[in-house]
Amino acid sequence: MTDDNEALGTIALLDGCYEARLQRVIEHDQADVWAMLTAPSRFVEWLAPGEIELHKGGSAKLDFVDSGIVIDSSVSECEAPRLLEYSWSAPGEPLRPLRWETEKVENGTRLTLTLRSPQDEDIARTCAGWEAHLMMLMAAIEGVPIKFPFDRFMATREEYKQMLAD
């Protein structure tokens, strides 16, 4: 990974919700990155087992077995191979939209993750979790899947907490 891929995302407070944006440039073509986001056999390597139906209104179900978190929502936007949005909420929880965007760039694909979270939730923890999963995605796309990097999670959580305190 390059230094740009180690940079923290941004967090803004908008309409009573946090909006965070994390970005990576992945040295693979857009179709490969799209497959990592949408093919169950690929996203299980870096996210969780599950299935995402790739059409608006389709089901988005993920089972984070280790943590006991189950995501059961629906796809709100899907335009292959550049946009996928669903909520990473369980039934009965507030909506937490998660938006994946891919864009062809000179060295591969820019992947942008935008997520929203209620203001009363720990956005530093949320961002740190997604930082860890992005690290897992980048390893998996290279063919060397890794386990959840707790060191990365803990370090970036503290950095995001500091960012919010400033």
Beta strands, then each sheet from edge to edge (+ up, - down):
strand 1: 10-14
strand 2: 17-26
strand 3: 50-52
strand 4: 59-64
strand 5: 69-79
strand 6: 83-87
strand 7: 97-105
strand 8: 108-118
sheet 1: 1+ 2- 8+ 7- 6+ 5- 4+ 3-
end
